[in-house]
Amino acid sequence: MTSSPQGFLSATEAMEDGRSRAFLDLLATRGKVTRPAAPTMAAAAPSAAPLAAVAADSTDYTAPSSADDMAGLARSLQSTLISYSTTQDALYIVVVDPAGRFSGARVKAGREKLRRMITLTQDASERLSIAPAGKSPPEDGIWQRLYVILTEPIVAFLPRKRGALLTIIPHGLLFRLPFCALRDRNGHYLVERYATYYVPVAAVLRFTEQNERRARERQSRFLLVSYGGPAALARCPDSRGSPTDAPAPLAGAKAEVEAIHSLLKSQTGMLLENQQASVSAVARAMQHSTMIHVASHGAFDESHPFASFLLLAPDRHSSSAAFRRGHLTAAEIFDLRIPADLVVLSACQTSAGKIAGDGVLGMTRAFFVAGAASVIATQWAVADKPSDWLMTRFYRNILQGMTKADALRSAQLSLIADLRSGRLTIKTPLGQLPIPENPRFWAGFVLEGNP
């Protein structure tokens, strides 16, 4: 464990310097994305030596947050900032508490070890099977093992107040991990102690705060989009980024959006379903909406991350090949101006993308550049049930005045309680079976951007 406060300051500024390059330049300039070729940014290649080597490989640069800036953010948000950095041999964790104090730890867990563990959580999420009553899948223990590495070394620096806010700044494959599902030695999930949200780099909060202020100066207007898609077109990726045919249209997309609409119907907004939800109609409506929810199929292309897309109704006569296929790509979203305080992408793996030193290149980055303040996206292929229950509870919490981070946490806690009690069941070939509390059923949705 690092003991020198000055060491924490130096490490923090070194990590921020690297991560702030391409990401903040893109946000600041809001430049056009070149098409049809997808833009690429080289992934970071941190060495096993000093943290100063952990940097994005980019020639573009925008001033990062200094240690003083990060302390100021922690104070203004009343949040504990936790910045992770992986090297070949070790994991470095820097903590900034709400009073602006720095501390942290060095853990003997290199990049390859973390990769194997995080891959196991992703592989487990694909199966989405229902275990017999009283039995837990064998991979459940991975959440405790990850807690021991990622949280236990810094637990003394974390707030004692239940429900306190944690700002997670991941690195590398940690972007693939929902920290809310980490489980301590007593069997308690991190979500039971804290509200969590994520940013790729601390300095991005300067932009998302501006986006939030602009959104709240506008008249509130929602956009709800539901498109299940025909089976022939529906493409959901696996955790390695390979598209695989979806077995059927999304039966729950319509029910999910209509349940949310019943909560919001007294407010101003628009509901687009099925063939109404064409790519061009959705893209137009997004530019006039302050709250956007899309329930659809999604796919990501790891080789060309800005070709990742949300599947919508095709525009058969569009001049755009992507629009004719029904693909609203990340590249198209980059070119929009979306004044949204909140975007929810209730589709397969919408937080996925190519991992670079400055974050994940994909759908969430596109919405931030387009002007969104916050994005809730998915870490894996989420099931119709109980995702629709989770989302309905989330919006009910928002309408009651909760912050986005608190609303998501409260919805997850409520869902966990229902799962533990056996109140939520699903029809299987063996009959109605209770859905287990396994994180793959409730932890897939994560909040990025402003809390």
Residue pairs with C-beta under 8 A, 6 or more apart in sequence:
1 104
1 105
1 106
1 153
2 8
2 11
2 104
2 105
2 106
5 102
5 103
8 94
8 102
8 103
8 104
9 67
9 102
10 51
11 51
11 85
11 92
11 94
11 104
12 67
12 70
12 83
12 94
12 96
12 102
13 64
13 66
13 67
14 50
14 51
14 52
14 54
14 55
15 51
15 54
15 83
15 85
15 92
15 94
15 171
16 64
16 65
16 66
16 70
16 83
16 201
16 202
16 203
17 52
17 55
17 64
18 44
18 46
18 52
18 54
18 55
18 56
18 357
18 358
19 55
19 56
19 64
19 169
19 171
19 200
19 201
19 357
19 358
19 359
20 61
20 62
20 63
20 64
20 65
20 201
20 203
20 358
21 55
21 56
21 58
21 60
21 61
21 62
21 357
21 358
22 41
22 56
22 58
22 60
22 356
22 358
23 56
23 200
23 201
23 204
23 358
23 359
23 365
24 62
24 63
24 64
24 201
24 203
24 204
24 207
24 358
25 58
25 60
25 61
25 62
26 60
26 365
26 369
27 62
27 204
27 207
27 368
27 369
28 62
28 207
30 369
32 334
32 335
33 39
33 306
33 331
33 334
33 335
35 331
36 321
37 304
38 301
38 304
38 305
38 306
38 307
38 331
39 306
39 331
40 304
40 305
40 354
40 361
41 56
41 57
41 58
41 356
41 358
41 361
42 56
42 57
42 58
42 356
43 57
43 354
43 355
43 356
43 357
44 54
44 55
44 56
44 57
44 172
44 356
44 357
44 358
45 57
45 357
46 53
46 54
46 55
46 85
46 86
46 87
46 88
46 357
47 53
47 87
47 88
48 87
48 88
48 89
48 90
48 110
49 87
51 85
51 87
51 92
54 85
54 87
54 171
54 357
55 357
56 356
56 357
56 358
57 357
58 357
58 358
62 203
63 203
64 201
64 202
64 203
65 73
65 201
65 202
65 203
65 206
67 102
69 202
69 203
70 81
70 96
70 202
71 96
71 100
71 101
71 102
72 100
73 79
73 81
73 96
73 167
73 202
73 205
74 80
74 81
74 96
74 97
74 98
74 99
74 100
74 167
75 98
75 99
75 100
77 98
77 165
77 167
77 205
77 451
78 98
78 165
79 98
79 164
79 165
79 166
79 167
79 451
80 95
80 96
80 97
80 98
80 157
80 158
80 159
80 164
80 165
80 166
80 167
81 95
81 96
81 167
81 169
81 202
82 93
82 94
82 95
82 154
82 166
82 167
82 168
82 169
83 93
83 94
83 95
83 96
83 169
83 171
83 202
84 91
84 92
84 93
84 150
84 168
84 169
84 170
84 171
84 174
85 91
85 92
85 93
85 94
85 171
86 92
86 110
86 111
86 114
86 171
86 172
86 173
86 174
87 110
87 111
88 110
88 111
88 112
89 108
89 110
90 106
90 107
90 108
90 109
90 110
91 106
91 107
91 109
91 110
91 114
91 149
91 150
92 104
92 105
92 106
92 107
93 104
93 105
93 106
93 107
93 150
93 153
93 154
94 102
94 103
94 104
95 102
95 103
95 104
95 154
95 157
95 158
96 102
97 103
97 157
97 159
98 159
103 154
103 157
104 154
104 157
105 153
105 154
107 149
107 153
109 149
111 172
111 173
114 149
114 172
114 173
114 174
115 172
115 173
117 142
117 145
117 146
117 149
118 146
118 173
118 174
118 176
118 177
119 173
119 239
120 139
120 142
121 139
121 142
121 143
121 146
121 176
121 177
121 181
121 439
122 176
122 239
122 379
122 380
123 139
123 239
124 137
124 139
124 142
124 440
125 239
125 379
125 380
125 381
125 440
125 444
126 238
126 239
126 380
126 381
127 137
127 440
128 381
128 383
128 440
128 441
129 137
130 426
130 428
130 433
130 434
130 435
130 436
131 137
131 436
131 438
133 433
133 434
136 436
136 438
137 436
137 438
140 438
143 181
143 182
143 183
143 189
143 439
144 183
144 184
144 185
146 177
146 182
147 182
147 183
147 184
147 185
147 190
148 185
150 174
150 179
150 182
151 158
151 179
151 182
151 184
151 190
152 184
158 164
158 166
158 194
159 194
162 193
162 194
163 193
163 194
163 195
163 406
163 409
164 193
164 194
164 195
165 194
165 195
165 196
165 197
165 405
165 451
166 179
166 194
166 195
166 196
166 197
167 197
167 198
167 199
167 202
167 205
167 451
168 179
168 196
168 197
168 198
168 199
169 198
169 199
169 200
169 201
169 202
170 177
170 198
170 200
171 357
172 355
173 355
175 198
175 200
175 351
175 355
175 359
175 360
176 352
176 355
176 379
177 379
178 379
178 439
178 443
178 444
178 446
179 190
179 196
179 198
180 189
180 190
180 191
180 196
180 409
180 412
180 439
180 443
180 446
181 189
181 190
181 191
181 439
181 443
182 189
182 190
183 189
183 190
184 190
189 416
189 439
190 196
191 409
191 412
191 413
191 416
191 443
192 413
192 416
194 409
195 403
195 405
195 406
195 408
195 409
195 451
196 405
196 409
196 446
196 447
197 404
197 405
197 446
197 447
197 448
197 449
197 451
198 446
198 447
198 448
199 205
199 208
199 448
199 449
200 358
200 359
200 360
200 365
200 448
201 358
201 359
204 368
204 449
205 450
207 368
208 368
208 372
208 373
208 374
208 449
208 450
209 373
209 450
211 339
211 341
211 368
211 371
211 372
211 373
211 449
211 450
212 341
212 373
212 374
212 450
214 339
214 371
215 290
215 339
215 340
215 341
215 371
215 373
216 290
216 341
218 290
218 339
219 268
219 290
220 267
220 268
220 290
220 291
221 267
221 268
221 269
221 270
221 288
221 289
221 290
221 291
222 264
222 267
222 268
222 269
222 270
222 289
222 290
222 291
222 292
222 293
223 269
223 270
223 272
223 282
223 285
223 286
223 288
223 289
223 291
223 292
223 293
224 257
224 260
224 261
224 264
224 269
224 270
224 271
224 272
224 293
225 257
225 272
225 273
225 277
225 282
225 292
225 293
225 294
225 295
225 296
225 312
226 253
226 254
226 256
226 257
226 258
226 271
226 272
226 273
226 274
226 277
226 295
226 296
227 250
227 253
227 273
227 274
227 277
227 295
227 296
227 297
227 311
227 312
227 313
227 326
228 234
228 249
228 250
228 251
228 253
228 254
228 274
228 296
228 297
229 246
229 249
229 250
229 296
229 297
229 311
229 326
230 249
231 245
231 246
231 247
231 248
231 249
233 311
233 314
233 325
233 326
234 245
234 246
234 248
234 249
234 250
234 297
234 311
235 243
235 244
235 245
235 246
235 297
235 299
235 311
236 243
236 244
236 246
236 297
236 298
236 299
236 348
236 349
236 381
237 243
237 244
237 299
237 300
237 348
237 349
237 352
237 381
238 244
238 381
239 349
239 380
240 302
241 300
241 301
241 302
241 303
241 352
243 299
246 297
250 295
250 296
250 297
250 384
251 384
252 295
252 384
252 385
252 387
252 388
253 295
253 296
253 346
253 384
254 273
254 274
254 295
255 384
255 388
256 295
256 346
256 384
256 387
256 388
256 391
256 392
257 271
257 273
257 293
257 295
258 271
259 388
259 391
259 392
260 293
260 391
260 392
260 395
261 271
263 392
263 395
263 396
263 399
264 395
264 399
269 289
269 291
270 285
270 289
272 281
272 282
272 285
274 313
275 313
276 313
277 296
277 312
277 313
278 312
278 313
278 314
278 315
278 323
278 326
279 312
279 313
279 314
279 315
279 318
279 320
279 322
279 323
279 326
279 327
279 328
279 332
280 315
280 318
280 323
281 313
282 294
282 312
282 328
283 328
283 332
283 336
286 292
286 336
286 338
286 340
287 336
287 337
287 338
287 339
288 339
289 338
289 339
289 340
290 339
290 340
290 341
290 342
291 340
291 341
291 342
292 338
292 340
292 342
292 343
292 344
292 372
293 343
293 344
293 346
293 391
294 310
294 343
294 344
294 345
294 346
294 347
295 346
295 347
296 310
296 311
296 312
296 346
296 347
297 310
297 311
297 347
297 348
298 308
298 309
298 310
298 311
298 345
298 347
298 348
298 349
298 350
298 363
298 378
299 308
299 309
299 311
299 348
299 349
300 308
300 349
300 350
300 352
300 353
300 362
300 363
301 307
301 308
302 353
302 354
303 354
305 330
305 353
305 354
305 360
305 361
305 362
306 329
306 330
306 331
306 334
306 361
306 362
306 366
307 329
307 330
307 331
308 329
308 330
308 352
308 353
308 362
308 363
309 322
309 327
309 328
309 329
309 330
310 327
310 328
310 345
310 347
310 350
310 363
311 326
311 327
311 347
312 326
312 327
312 328
313 326
314 323
314 324
314 325
314 326
315 323
315 324
315 326
316 324
317 324
318 324
320 332
322 328
322 329
322 332
330 353
330 362
330 363
330 365
330 366
331 366
333 363
333 366
333 367
333 370
334 366
334 369
334 370
335 370
336 370
337 370
337 371
338 367
338 370
338 371
338 372
339 371
340 367
340 371
340 372
340 373
341 372
341 373
341 374
342 372
342 373
342 374
342 375
342 376
342 398
342 404
343 367
343 372
343 374
343 375
343 376
344 375
344 376
344 391
345 351
345 363
345 364
345 375
345 376
345 377
345 378
346 378
346 382
346 387
346 391
346 445
347 378
348 378
348 380
348 381
348 382
349 378
349 379
349 380
349 381
350 362
350 363
350 364
350 377
350 378
351 360
351 362
351 363
351 364
351 377
351 378
351 379
351 446
351 448
352 360
352 362
352 363
352 379
353 360
353 361
353 362
353 363
353 364
353 365
354 360
354 361
354 362
355 361
359 365
363 377
364 375
364 377
364 448
364 449
367 375
368 375
368 448
368 449
372 449
373 449
373 450
374 404
374 447
374 448
374 449
374 450
374 451
375 447
375 448
375 449
376 394
376 404
376 408
376 445
376 446
376 447
376 448
377 445
377 446
377 448
378 444
378 445
378 446
379 443
379 444
379 445
379 446
380 440
380 444
382 444
382 445
383 441
385 424
385 426
385 435
386 415
386 418
386 419
386 424
386 435
386 441
386 442
387 444
387 445
389 415
389 418
389 424
390 411
390 412
390 415
390 442
390 445
391 411
391 445
393 410
393 411
393 414
393 415
394 407
394 408
394 411
394 445
395 407
397 406
397 407
397 408
397 410
397 411
398 404
398 407
402 410
403 451
404 447
404 450
404 451
405 447
405 451
408 445
408 447
412 442
412 443
412 445
415 424
415 441
415 442
416 437
416 442
418 424
419 434
419 435
419 436
419 437
419 441
419 442
420 437
422 434
423 434
424 434
424 435
425 432
425 433
425 434
425 435
426 432
426 433
426 435
435 441
